[in-house]
Amino acid sequence: MATGEAQLVLGPTRSGKSEWAEHLARASGLPVTYVATGREDPNDAEWCARLAAHRRRRPADWHTLCAADTLPAALAAHDRFGHCLLVDALGGWVAARLAVSATTWADEVAALRARVSRPAGQLVLVGEETGWGIVPADPSARLFRDRLGAVLRTLGPCCAATWLVVGGFALALHRWGIPVPPSDTTP
């Protein structure tokens, strides 16, 4: 991956997407900042264990930046030539921003898209594929799934590479896939 390019790594839970993204960041040979979007919750032991497992996998020289509420601004502030930003994951950012209005959300997604379209350094984004199951009965779960799916679809064409990681295997979608043409009904 050349400097000034973004890659998007997609996949379901426990597919290996974070490990693949970490591999891409290490392979860059550049200093890495891990941009975490998951919020700590000391009352949720299982969640804390997941976050701790992610921390243990990271090299000691990687800097960590927490940006659940401020992802576009954090990328704007920390993106620079000769550096790699690894965002894990877009679902944490979407979850943190569910309460914002549709207009505010559209502005934030546009800001993120602009940043991903023209990164100064290398950018690796992880996104959870959540829409492969049933339509959730809960309105906030539907909003999360719809917003995340739309963000992933918006960012994919902006990236030099998009990877689908399933069952521990990474598939290069830009190489093997055919872009879906936009329609007037795409949210």
Order of alpha helices (4+ residues) and beta strands (2+ residues): beta-alpha-beta-alpha-beta-alpha-beta-alpha-alpha-beta-alpha-beta-beta-alpha
